[in-house]
C-alpha cells in the first residue's frame, strides 16, 4: 500500500524554524508540529512520534480538537509503519471520532484510508477494500482529486494482491487519469503508479509491455529526483529483462539498483536486489558471483528477520549448486528451505493467532469503550435533561419572583392610593361639613333676612294700611279745623263729612 502523499510543500527545516518561532499562538504551533511529524514519517520515525505525542498533549491542555485529531492520525500511521497494527487501529479510530465531531471530512477520509492500509498489512483484504471505498466516497464528495489518486492506487495494489490483475490495472489507470486532471506538479507519484503497472504486467507475463511502462516510470522517478522509487524501478526492469531473456541488460539494471540502495542504506531493498542479481549471475554461469550475492542477501535478511527472503535465497542457491554440479549442497539447501518453510508456516500461524487474540482483545476493549461512551452519553443526556428542567424551574421562579414583586409593588401603590383616598375623603367630608355648616348659616341668615324683610313688608303694609285712614282722618281733621276757623263748621257740614 502507498503511504500518505502530503500536498504541503513546506520544508522540514522551515517547519522546525516555525515551531521554534516566538510569539505564535498555541494552535498555530501545534499545526506546525503535526505537519513536521507527518513529513518525518519516512526520515526519522522516532522524532516524528515524539512530535506527534507532544502535539497531542498540548492540544489536550487547550481542548484543541483539530490538533488532537491530527496528532492521533500521525501516531496511528507511525504505529502502522512500525508494524504495531492493533495500536494503529486504536489511534486511527480515535482520530476518526474527533474528525467526525468537528466535521473535518478530509481528515476523517485520510484516517479511514490509512486504516485500510493497516488491514491490508494484516492480510484482511476484505476490510481493506471496504475502508478504501468508504474513504473514496468521502474524497469524491469533497471533490478532492488528490485523495482520490491515493485511493485508486491503493485499490490497484489490493487487487494485485488478490491476483485480480485486470481489475488492478483499471484502478492504476484511473490513478494516472486523476493525476493528469490536476495542475502540473501539484502531486508527485506518477513514477510509483507506473512502477505498480510494470509489476502487474510482469505478473501477467507481459514482459515486453512491462519494460515499456517501467522505462517511462524510470524517467518520471529521475525527473522527480526520487531515488527510492528509482532503485525499485531499476530492480523491476532488471527482472523484466531477465524474463525476456536479456540477461546482460538485466544485470546492468540490477547493478544500478544495488548501487542506489547502498547509497540510501536501504537494507531491505538490498536483500531483495542481491537475491535477484544472484539469479542473473547463476543463469550467466557466474556461480561464484551468484553465491556471493545470495550470501549477502541472506545476511541482510537475517539481520532484518526477513524469513521469506532467506527461504527464497536457499531455494535459488540450491538451483545454482545443482547447475554447478554440487548436488550435495543443493540437497542440503533444499532440505533447509523445506524445514524453514515449515517453521515459517508455524510462525505465521502463531502470528496470525496472536493477531486474532490481539484483535479480540482490541474489539473487546473497543466494545467496553463504546459501552462506556454510550453510558457517558446517556448520563450526559440525563444531565442535560436535568439541566433543562432546572433551567425551566429557575426561569419559572424568576418569572414568579418578578410577578410577585410586581404584584407587591402594585399592592403597595394601591395601599398608598387608598390611604390618600381616605385622607382625601376625610378632608373632603370635613370640607363638605364645613361648607354645609356655612351654607346652613347662610341659609339661616337668608331665612332670617327674608323673615325680617317679610316682617318689614308686613309692617310697612300695616303701616300703609293704617296710614291711609290716618291721612284721611288728618285731612278730615284739617278740613274740620279749617271749617272751624272759617266759621263754616255746622251740623250739616259735620253730617256731610261723616257720610264720606
C-alpha positions in Angstrom: 0.0 0.0 0.0 1.1 3.5 -0.6 1.8 5.9 2.2 0.1 9.2 2.6 1.1 11.7 -0.1 1.4 15.1 1.5 0.3 18.1 -0.5 2.3 20.6 1.6 5.5 22.0 0.2 6.8 23.5 3.4 10.3 22.0 4.0 11.4 20.2 7.2 13.9 23.0 8.0 11.2 25.7 7.5 8.8 23.9 9.8 11.4 23.5 12.5 12.1 27.2 12.4 8.4 28.0 12.5 7.9 25.7 15.6 10.7 27.5 17.5 9.4 30.9 16.5 8.3 33.2 19.4 5.0 35.0 19.6 2.8 32.5 17.7 -0.4 31.1 19.3 -0.6 27.6 20.6 -2.9 26.3 17.8 -0.6 27.5 15.1 2.4 25.9 16.8 0.5 22.6 17.2 -0.3 22.7 13.5 3.4 23.1 12.6 4.3 20.3 14.9 1.8 17.9 13.3 2.9 18.9 9.8 6.6 18.2 10.7 5.6 14.9 12.3 3.9 14.0 9.0 7.0 14.8 7.0 9.3 12.9 9.3 7.5 9.5 8.9 10.0 8.2 6.4 13.1 10.1 7.5 13.1 10.0 11.4 10.1 8.0 12.7 11.2 8.3 16.3 11.3 12.1 16.2 8.0 12.0 14.2 6.4 10.0 17.1 7.8 12.4 19.8 6.5 15.4 17.9 3.0 13.9 17.4 2.7 12.9 21.1 3.8 16.4 22.2 1.3 18.0 19.9 -1.4 15.7 21.4 -0.6 16.7 24.9 -0.5 20.4 24.0 -3.9 20.1 22.2 -5.5 18.3 25.2 -4.4 21.2 27.5 -6.3 23.8 25.4 -9.0 21.4 24.2 -7.9 22.0 20.6 -9.7 19.1 18.8 -8.2 19.6 15.3 -4.8 19.4 16.9 -5.7 16.2 18.8 -7.2 14.5 15.7 -4.1 15.3 13.6 -1.7 14.1 16.3 -3.7 10.9 16.8 -3.7 10.4 13.0 0.1 10.7 12.9 0.6 8.4 15.9 -1.7 5.8 14.3 0.1 6.0 11.0 3.5 5.7 12.8 2.2 2.6 14.6 1.3 1.1 11.2 4.7 1.8 9.7 6.3 0.1 12.8 4.1 -2.9 12.4 2.1 -2.3 15.6 -1.2 -2.9 13.9 -3.6 -3.1 16.8 -2.3 0.1 18.3 -2.5 1.7 14.8 -6.2 0.8 14.6 -6.9 2.2 18.0 -5.2 5.6 17.4 -6.7 6.0 14.0 -10.2 5.1 15.3 -9.8 7.9 17.9 -8.7 10.3 15.2 -11.7 9.4 13.1 -14.1 10.0 16.0 -12.7 13.5 16.7 -12.5 14.4 13.0 -16.2 13.4 12.8 -17.1 15.6 15.8 -15.6 18.7 14.2 -16.9 17.8 10.7 -13.4 17.5 9.2 -14.3 15.1 6.4 -10.9 15.3 4.7 -9.1 14.3 7.9 -11.7 11.5 8.5 -11.2 10.2 5.0 -7.4 10.2 5.3 -7.6 8.2 8.6 -10.0 5.7 7.1 -7.6 5.3 4.1 -4.8 4.5 6.5 -6.9 2.0 8.4 -7.4 0.3 5.0 -3.6 0.1 4.7 -3.3 -1.5 8.2 -6.0 -4.1 7.3 -4.1 -4.8 4.0 -0.9 -5.4 6.0 -2.9 -7.8 8.2 -3.9 -9.7 5.0 -7.5 -8.7 5.7 -8.2 -7.6 2.2 -12.0 -7.6 2.6 -11.9 -4.9 5.2 -9.1 -3.1 3.4 -11.3 -2.8 0.3 -14.3 -1.7 2.4 -12.3 1.1 4.1 -10.8 2.1 0.8 -14.2 2.6 -0.8 -15.5 4.4 2.3 -12.6 6.8 2.1 -13.1 7.2 -1.7 -16.7 8.1 -1.3 -15.8 11.0 1.1 -13.0 12.2 -1.2 -15.4 12.3 -4.1 -18.0 14.1 -2.1 -15.3 16.7 -1.3 -14.1 16.8 -4.9 -10.6 16.0 -3.5 -8.7 14.7 -6.6 -5.5 14.2 -4.6 -7.3 12.0 -2.1 -8.9 10.0 -5.0 -5.5 9.5 -6.5 -4.2 7.8 -3.4 -7.2 5.6 -3.0 -7.2 4.5 -6.7 -3.6 3.5 -6.4 -4.2 1.6 -3.2 -7.2 -0.3 -4.7 -4.9 -1.3 -7.6 -2.4 -2.8 -5.1 -5.1 -4.6 -3.2 -6.5 -6.2 -6.4 -2.9 -7.1 -7.4 -2.6 -9.0 -4.1 -5.7 -10.9 -4.9 -4.3 -11.7 -8.3 -7.1 -9.8 -10.0 -4.6 -8.2 -12.4 -7.0 -6.6 -14.9 -9.1 -5.1 -12.1 -5.9 -3.7 -10.6 -4.9 -2.2 -13.9 -8.2 -0.4 -14.1 -7.5 1.4 -10.9 -3.9 2.2 -11.8 -5.1 3.9 -15.0 -7.8 5.7 -13.0 -5.0 7.0 -10.8 -3.0 8.3 -13.8 -6.1 9.9 -15.3 -6.9 11.7 -12.0 -3.2 12.8 -11.7 -3.4 14.3 -15.3 -6.5 16.3 -14.3 -4.5 18.1 -11.5 -2.3 21.1 -12.0 1.1 20.0 -13.3 3.5 19.3 -10.5 0.8 19.6 -7.8 1.2 15.9 -6.8 4.1 13.6 -7.3 3.9 9.8 -7.5 3.4 9.1 -11.2 6.6 7.0 -11.2 5.2 5.0 -8.3 2.0 4.2 -10.2 3.8 3.3 -13.4 6.1 1.0 -11.4 3.0 -0.8 -10.0 1.7 -1.2 -13.5 5.1 -2.7 -14.6 5.0 -5.2 -11.7 1.4 -6.1 -12.6 2.4 -6.7 -16.3 5.4 -8.8 -15.1 2.9 -11.0 -13.1 0.8 -11.4 -16.2 4.0 -12.4 -18.1 3.6 -9.4 -20.4 7.3 -8.6 -20.0 7.7 -6.5 -23.2 4.9 -4.2 -22.1 6.4 -4.2 -18.6 9.7 -3.0 -20.0 8.0 -0.1 -21.8 6.0 1.0 -18.8 8.9 0.7 -16.4 11.2 2.7 -18.7 8.6 5.5 -18.5 8.4 5.1 -14.8 12.2 5.4 -14.5 12.2 8.7 -16.4 9.5 10.1 -14.1 11.4 9.0 -11.0 14.6 10.6 -12.2 12.7 13.8 -13.1 11.2 13.9 -9.6 14.6 13.1 -8.0 13.1 10.2 -6.1 16.0 7.7 -5.7 14.0 5.4 -3.5 11.4 4.6 -6.2 14.1 4.8 -8.9 16.0 2.0 -7.3 12.8 -0.1 -7.1 12.0 0.5 -10.8 15.6 -0.4 -11.8 15.2 -3.7 -9.9 11.9 -4.4 -11.6 13.3 -3.5 -15.0 16.1 -6.0 -14.3 13.5 -8.6 -13.6 11.5 -7.8 -16.8 14.6 -8.0 -18.9 15.6 -11.3 -17.2 12.2 -12.7 -18.0 12.5 -11.9 -21.7 16.0 -13.4 -21.8 18.0 -10.2 -22.0 20.3 -11.3 -19.1 23.1 -8.7 -19.7 20.6 -5.8 -19.7 19.0 -7.3 -16.6 22.4 -7.4 -14.9 23.1 -3.7 -15.7 19.8 -2.6 -14.2 20.2 -4.8 -11.1 23.8 -3.4 -10.5 22.5 0.1 -10.8 19.6 -0.6 -8.4 22.0 -2.1 -5.8 24.3 0.9 -6.1 21.4 3.3 -5.3 20.1 1.1 -2.4 23.6 1.0 -0.9 23.8 4.8 -1.2 20.4 5.2 0.6 21.2 2.4 3.1 18.0 0.6 2.0 18.8 -2.8 3.7 15.5 -4.5 2.9 15.8 -3.3 -0.7 19.4 -4.7 -0.8 18.2 -8.1 0.5 15.7 -8.3 -2.4 18.0 -6.9 -5.1 21.0 -9.1 -4.2 18.8 -12.2 -4.4 17.6 -11.1 -7.9 21.1 -10.4 -9.2 22.2 -13.8 -7.8 19.7 -15.4 -10.1 21.1 -13.4 -13.0 24.7 -14.5 -12.2 23.5 -18.1 -11.9 21.9 -18.0 -15.3 25.1 -16.5 -16.8 27.1 -19.3 -15.3 28.9 -16.9 -12.9 28.4 -19.1 -9.9 30.9 -17.5 -7.6 29.3 -14.1 -8.0 25.9 -15.8 -7.7 26.8 -17.5 -4.3 28.3 -14.2 -3.1 25.2 -12.3 -3.9 22.9 -14.9 -2.3 25.0 -14.9 0.9 24.9 -11.1 1.1 21.2 -11.1 0.6 20.6 -13.7 3.3 22.9 -11.7 5.7 20.7 -8.6 5.3 17.6 -10.8 5.6 18.7 -12.4 8.8 19.6 -9.1 10.3 16.1 -7.8 9.4 14.3 -11.0 10.3 13.0 -11.4 6.7 12.5 -15.2 6.7 10.7 -15.3 3.3 13.7 -13.8 1.6 16.0 -16.3 3.3 13.9 -19.2 2.1 13.7 -17.8 -1.4 17.5 -17.5 -1.5 18.0 -21.0 -0.2 15.8 -22.4 -3.0 17.6 -20.3 -5.6 21.0 -21.3 -4.3 20.0 -24.9 -4.4 19.3 -24.5 -8.1 22.7 -22.8 -8.6 24.6 -25.6 -6.8 22.6 -28.1 -8.8 23.6 -26.4 -12.1 27.2 -26.2 -10.8 27.1 -29.9 -10.2 27.3 -29.7 -6.4 24.3 -31.9 -5.7 25.1 -32.5 -2.0 24.9 -28.8 -1.2 21.9 -28.4 -3.4 20.1 -31.2 -1.5 21.1 -29.7 1.9 19.9 -26.2 0.9 16.6 -27.6 -0.4 16.1 -29.5 2.8 16.9 -26.4 4.8 14.4 -24.5 2.7 11.7 -27.1 3.4 12.4 -27.0 7.1 12.4 -23.3 7.0 9.1 -23.3 5.2 7.5 -25.4 7.9 9.0 -23.1 10.6 7.7 -20.1 8.7 4.2 -21.6 8.4 4.2 -22.3 12.1 5.4 -18.8 12.9 2.8 -17.4 10.5 0.1 -19.5 12.3 1.3 -18.2 15.7 1.5 -14.7 14.4 -2.0 -15.0 13.0 -3.3 -16.5 16.2 -1.6 -13.7 18.2 -3.1 -11.1 15.9 -6.6 -12.7 16.2 -6.1 -12.7 20.0 -5.0 -9.1 19.9 -7.8 -8.2 17.7 -10.3 -9.9 20.0 -8.8 -8.0 23.0 -8.9 -4.8 21.0 -12.5 -5.4 19.9 -13.4 -6.3 23.5 -11.8 -3.2 24.7 -13.4 -1.2 21.9 -16.8 -2.6 22.9 -16.1 -1.6 26.6 -15.1 1.9 25.4 -18.2 2.0 23.2 -20.3 0.9 26.2 -18.7 3.5 28.5 -19.1 6.1 25.8 -22.8 5.1 25.5 -23.3 5.3 29.2 -21.5 8.6 29.4 -23.6 9.9 26.6 -26.8 8.7 28.3 -25.6 10.3 31.6 -24.8 13.5 29.7 -28.3 13.3 28.1 -29.8 12.8 31.6 -27.7 15.6 33.0 -28.8 17.8 30.0 -32.4 16.9 30.7 -32.0 17.7 34.4 -30.3 20.9 33.5 -33.2 21.7 31.1 -35.7 21.0 33.9 -33.6 23.0 36.4 -33.4 25.9 33.9 -37.1 25.8 33.4 -37.7 25.8 37.2 -35.3 28.7 37.6 -36.9 30.6 34.8 -40.3 29.9 36.4 -39.1 31.0 39.8 -37.6 34.2 38.3 -40.9 34.9 36.5 -42.8 34.2 39.7 -40.4 36.5 41.7 -40.8 39.2 39.1 -44.6 38.7 39.1 -44.7 38.7 43.0 -42.5 41.8 43.1 -44.7 43.5 40.6 -47.9 42.5 42.5 -46.4 43.6 45.8 -45.3 46.9 44.3 -48.8 47.3 42.8 -50.3 46.4 46.2 -48.2 48.9 48.0 -49.1 51.6 45.4 -52.8 50.6 45.8 -52.5 50.9 49.6 -50.9 54.3 49.3 -53.6 55.3 46.9 -56.3 54.0 49.3 -54.7 55.9 52.2 -54.6 59.0 50.1 -58.1 58.5 49.1 -59.2 58.0 52.7 -57.3 61.2 53.6 -58.9 63.0 50.7 -62.3 61.6 51.7 -61.8 62.6 55.3 -60.7 66.1 54.2 -63.5 66.3 51.7 -66.0 65.3 54.4 -64.7 68.0 56.7 -64.8 70.5 53.9 -68.3 69.4 52.9 -69.4 69.5 56.5 -67.8 72.9 56.9 -69.4 74.1 53.7 -72.7 72.6 54.8 -72.5 74.4 58.1 -71.6 77.6 56.3 -74.4 77.1 53.9 -76.7 76.4 56.8 -75.6 79.6 58.4 -76.1 81.4 55.2 -79.5 79.8 54.8 -80.4 80.7 58.3 -79.2 84.3 57.7 -81.1 84.4 54.5 -84.2 83.0 56.2 -83.8 85.5 59.0 -83.3 88.2 56.5 -86.3 87.0 54.5 -88.3 87.0 57.7 -87.1 90.5 58.5 -87.9 91.7 55.0 -91.3 90.0 55.2 -91.9 91.5 58.6 -90.8 94.9 57.3 -93.1 94.5 54.3 -95.9 93.4 56.6 -95.3 96.3 59.0 -95.0 98.6 56.0 -98.2 97.2 54.6 -99.8 97.5 58.0 -98.4 101.0 58.4 -99.6 101.9 54.9 -103.0 100.4 55.7 -103.0 102.4 58.9 -101.5 105.5 57.3 -104.3 105.8 54.7 -107.2 106.2 57.2 -105.0 108.3 59.4 -104.2 110.5 56.4 -107.8 110.7 55.5 -108.6 111.4 59.2 -105.8 114.0 59.2 -107.2 115.7 56.1 -110.7 115.5 57.6 -109.5 117.0 60.8 -107.6 119.7 58.9 -110.8 120.4 56.9 -112.8 120.5 60.1 -110.2 122.7 61.6 -110.3 125.0 58.5 -114.1 125.0 58.6 -114.0 125.8 62.3 -111.7 128.8 61.8 -113.8 129.9 58.8 -116.9 129.5 60.8 -118.2 127.0 58.4 -118.4 124.2 60.9 -122.1 123.3 61.1 -124.1 120.3 61.8 -124.9 119.8 58.2 -121.1 120.1 57.4 -120.3 117.6 60.0 -123.1 115.3 58.8 -121.8 115.5 55.3 -118.2 114.7 56.3 -119.4 111.8 58.5 -121.2 110.3 55.5 -117.9 110.4 53.5 
